[in-house]
C-alpha cells in the first residue's frame, strides 16, 4: 500500500512539472529568426526557387490554398501558379516552444498561365513553423483571398 501511495504521489509530482518556459529574450530571438525565414520563403515563392522552398518545407508540408483545395504545394511545384509580385507582411507571431504561428497579409500578382494573372490579389495567411532536427521548417500554411464586400 505504501508503495502504491508513493508511486501515485511521484507520478502526480512528475505530471505537475512543466517544462521551463522560454524567456522573453528567447521568444524574441525565435520571432526574429522565423520572421526572416518567412520572408525568405516568400522570396523563394516569387522566384519559383523550388530548391529553397524544399529547404523550408517539411516532407509532410500541407497547404489550405486560396483555390479552396488542400494540397502539398502541388500548384507551386508544377509551375501552374507563378507570381510577378509577392509581398508578405506578418502581423502577429506567436511562439509556442518548438512551434511558431505567423499570421498576416499578402499582396500577390500572378503571372503567365496562373489563375487571375495580372490582377493584384489581397490575401490573409497563416504559416506554421516547427523546429525539427534543429531547423525551423514550414509544416502547414493557410492562405485565403480577401473578398470584396
C-alpha positions, 0 to 999 in steps of 0.5 A: 500500500505504501508503495502504491501511495508513493508511486501515485504521489511521484507520478502526480509530482512528475505530471505537475512539472512543466517544462521551463518556459522560454524567456522573453529574450528567447521568444524574441530571438525565435520571432526574429529568426522565423520572421526572416525565414518567412520572408525568405520563403516568400522570396523563394515563392516569387522566384519559383526557387523550388530548391529553397522552398524544399529547404523550408518545407517539411516532407509532410508540408500541407497547404489550405490554398486560396483555390479552396483545395488542400494540397502539398504545394502541388500548384507551386511545384508544377509551375501552374501558379507563378507570381510577378509580385509577392509581398508578405507582411506578418502581423502577429507571431506567436511562439509556442516552444518548438512551434511558431504561428505567423499570421498576416497579409499578402499582396500577390500578382500572378503571372503567365498561365496562373489563375487571375494573372495580372490582377493584384490579389489581397490575401490573409495567411497563416504559416506554421513553423516547427523546429525539427532536427534543429531547423525551423521548417514550414509544416502547414500554411493557410492562405485565403483571398480577401473578398470584396464586400 
